Amino acid sequence: MDPGLQNNSLDTFISSVVVNGAICLAFFVLFSIFRTKNKYLYAPKTSLKSKALAPRLPESSLFGWLSAILKLDHDQVLQYCGPDGFMFLYFLRQNVFIFLILTIIGMGIILPINVTDSDDINGLNKTTMSNIRRANSVIVQ
């Protein structure tokens, strides 16, 4: 392995996290700005003629919509999205929960296995699959 690649793995990871985090934050802020300007596109049901069926408008502040979304209960989601939308959102939430649990368990198992026997490797390259040495295997023909 090239020693230069071994030493800059952590720097490369940190720089990619910073760049992608900045891009994510920029898109998040742009969405928050455009959401308040284009109510017809981002909140079409709030302009219904029947005020009983229309959901109430979230706060007009830049990030006021976050608290409104987090405070929605199941009945409101069912009323505004219908049963199909409710089940889709419920399915997504359950998958996120399952993914997080399995990721924590998987990383707790895989990372210690990959980090073992890595005296000559530095940085994040210790945690890669290429760190595991191959056993001398006999090819059977």
Order of alpha helices (4+ residues) and beta strands (2+ residues): alpha-alpha-alpha-alpha-alpha
